[in-house]
């Protein structure tokens, strides 16, 4: 009898985990930026730099992949985990 309960408990835990992962994916997709919004957000993000061309290139590349651009002209990368965690081969941030 105890073995049956343990199996149901394990099955319930696995199903709960699957549901939580699915809900997290839905919540993340809801916050994804439409591609048409990348350029205007990158223009603002790169407005304070003197290296506008490379900033725009990498910002738009990062936005197309991550579907978000952090707010402001500098920093705030924690608001967009993909944008924050994407690194070059040398380990430096890829996204401005």
C-alpha positions, 0 to 999 in steps of 0.5 A: 500500500505504501509503495502505491502512495509513493508512486502517485506522489512521485507522479504528481511531483513530475506532473507539477514540475512539467506544469510549472515549466510550461507556465514559465515558458508562457510567461516568458513568451508574453514578455517577448518584444515584437521584432518591429520594436527592436530598432526603436528600442536600440536607437534609444539604447545606443543614443548615448554612445559615440560608437553608434554603428557597432552598438546598433548592429549588436543591439539589433542582433541581440534583440532579434535573438533575445526579443528584449532590450534593457531599459535605458541607455546603459546597464539594466541588463538584469531585466533581460537575462538572455541579453545579459548572459550572451557573451563573446568568445573572449567572455565579454558581453556581446550585447550593449 
